[in-house]
Amino acid sequence: MSIPIALQLYSVREELARDFDATITQVAAAGYQGVELIYPVPGAPQATVVRRLKELGLPAVAAHMPLPLGDQRNAVLDFMAAYECTTLVSGNSLHDADTLDNLLRVCDRYNEGYAVAKANGLSLALHNHWMEFERLGDRYVYEIMLERLDPGITFELDTYWIRVAGLDPATIVRFYGDRAPLLHIKDGPGNIEGAMLALGNGVLPLAEVVDAARPHARWLIVELDWCATDMIEAVTASYATLEKQVKYGA
């Protein structure tokens, strides 16, 4: 099974801010078949971004942004509509979930956001960091979340952060199955602070992750939060490495 590859634009946020058109053209030239949006996309007016993505054949496969709740509700929904994007991705709310009660409150807020997304024709996927795959008491955080969250919520598993947490990302990908249609693929030294590297140069077991993803993943999304080398070179090399793994398993 061939899985298309997208780039999370957070990876090239600084480059986009400096020269949007040159950067997004380089992303397309590297071979990426889509992008995951950040909110807002830096470097150009929204209408220009929408137009250039269409011209370059880069659909917005998902958008990482706040939940559509409270004062941000209309802005989030308008953004999704402008890009004709139907998958909203949220996360990064577990820094304060240091107790079971706090974790359950976070899950309830995700459920509220999902209800709004669903009512507006959108799906909601949750993006993890390392905290979801650590223990809270005698259980893993993700196990508690799966019990509390609406079953309609899907996941964008960040395979590198799972590895940083000390678990095997391929095993977790298989466990989530079709509830994790999006995967973040990144590489690095395997700790929270270390600068990330082009795929194949760090600790991520890339071959095992791709094999685990084949039955269910709709998109593999390259993301390098920060990088020890030139970012454009790193995301270009990452695409080539991942494409080879997807196509040939080598």
N, C-alpha and C positions, 0 to 999 in steps of 0.2 A: 504494500500500500504506500503510495506517495503522498506525503503530507506537505502542504504549502508552508512557506516560511515568510514571516513578517518581521519587521523591526519595530520595537518600542521606541518611539521618538524621544523619550527621555534620555536615551543613550547619546543622542546628538543635539541635545538642547542648546548647548553653548555654540555649537557650529551653526545651528539654525538661526540663533539670535544674531550672529555676525553676518551671515549671508544665507538667507533662506533658500533662494533658488538654486545656488550652486550646491548646497548640501543635499536638498531633496533630489536633485538630479543625480548626485553621486549615489544616493541610496538606491534609486531605481537602476542605475548602471551596475551596481554590485549584484543585482539579480533578485532582490526582494520582490515578493509578489503582493505584499500589502504592508500596512503600517498599523500600529496601535497608537492612538492619539494620546497626547497629554493636554491638559486643560489649564490655560489656553495654549495653542501652538504658537511658539515664539517666532519672531522674525518677519511676519507679513500679516496683513489684514486677513480676517477669516475668509472672505470671499476669494482672495487670491490663493489661499491655501487649498480651499475646496477645488478651485479650478485646476491648479497645478497637479493635485493628486489624481484628478480625473484624466488629465492630459498624459500623465506618466503611467497610468494604469495601476495605481496603488490604492486599492480600496481601503477604507477605514474598517478593519476587521473587529476592532474594539476600541473603547475609549476609557482610559483610567482617570477617574474624576470623583468628586464627592458624591455622596448619596443624594438623591433628589428629594430632599426634605427641607422644611423650613424656608428660610430666605433664599436658599440656593436651588429650590425646586425648579422654578421656571427657567433659570439660566442653564441648568443641567439639561433639561428637556429640550430647550431651544438649540443647544450645542449639538446634541445627538441628532436632532432633526436636520440641522444644516449640513451635517456630513453624511446623512442617510445611514447612520450607524445604529445598529440594533442591540449591540452587546455593551452594556455598561459594566465597568470593572471598578471595584472599590476595595479598600483594605487599609492597613496601617492604623487600625484603631485599637490594637491590643497592648499598647505600651502602658495603659492604665488598668489593664485587666489582670491585676495581681491577686485577686481573690475570686472565688467562684461566683459570688454575687455580682461583681463587676463584669466578669466574663459573660454572664447570662444577660446582663443589661446591654452589653455590646451586641450580642446575638439578637436581642429583641429589636435593637435599632436597625440592624441589617434586615430583619424581617419587615420592618416598617418601610425601609427603602425599597425592598423587593416588591411590596404591594403596590407602591406608586409606579415603579418601573413596569410591572406587569400590566397595570391598568393603562399604560401608555404604549403598549406594544413592544416593550423592551425586555431583554433578559438581564439578569444580574449575576455576575461572577465575582467571587471573592479571591483576592490575591493575598498570598501568605508571605510572611517573613520567617525568621527562625523561631519566633515565640510560639507560633501555633503547634510546633513540633517539639516543644519542651513539655515537661511534666508540671501539672498543677495538682499538688497532693500526690495521690497514687495513680493518676490517669494522665494521659496526654491531652493537651488542650484541644487538639483537633477532634478527638473522640467526643468530648463534651459538646463542641460546636455542632458536630453532625447530628447529635440528638436534639439540639435546641433549634436549629435553623429550619426554615421552611424547606421541604424537599425539592421545591422548584428552583432553589438557589443552586447555581453551579460554581465551579472553582477554576481559577487560573493558577495552577500549581507552579510555584517558583522552585524549580528542581535544585538550584544551587543553594538556596537558603535551607532547604530540607537537608542537604548534605552538610551544611554548616552546623545545623542542629544535632548532627550525629546519627541521623537515620539514612537508610538507603533510598535514594529518590526513585529508583526503578520499582522497588517494592511498593512505595506509596502510590506511584502512578498506576500500577496494576490494581491496587486496593480501591482507588477512586473510580477507575473504569470510565464509563461514559458520563460520569458526573464532573469530569475534568476535561472539557473539550479544548481548553487552551493551556499551553505549557510555556512558561518562561524558561529559556535556555541561556545560561550564562556560565562563566567559569572564573576561577580565581584560586587563591591559596587555601581557601577553606576556613577562613575566620571572618569575623564581622568587620574588622577594620581594614583588611588588606585590599589593595587596589586590584580590580578585576583585570582579566586577561582575555585575549582572543580565545575562542573555543578550541579545546584540545591542548591548552597549555597549563591547565590547572588540575583540580581534584575531581571535577565532575566526571562520572562514568558515562560518557556520552553515548557509546554504543549501546549500553544496557538501557539507558533512558529512552533512546529512540526506538529500540525494539519493544519496550513496554508501552510506548505511545501508539504504536501502529494500529491496534484495533479500534481506538476510540478518539484520538486527538484530531481536531479539525484544523488547528494551526499550531505550529511551533513558532514562538516569538523570541527572537534574540533580544536580550537586554543586558547592557553593561552599565551599571549605575555610575561608576567612575572607572578610570582605566589608567594603567601604568604606561601606556604607549599612546601614540596618535589614535584618536577615537575613530576617525574615518577608516584608517588602515585596519583597525581592530574589528570593526563591524563588517568590513569587506572580507577580511580573512575568515571571520566567523561564519559568514554565509557560505563561503566556498567549502569549509570543513563540514558544516551541517548538511549542505546539499549532497555532498559525497556520501555522508553517512546514511541519509535518507534513501538515496538512490541505490547505493551498492552495499551498504552495511559494512563499509570498511573506510 
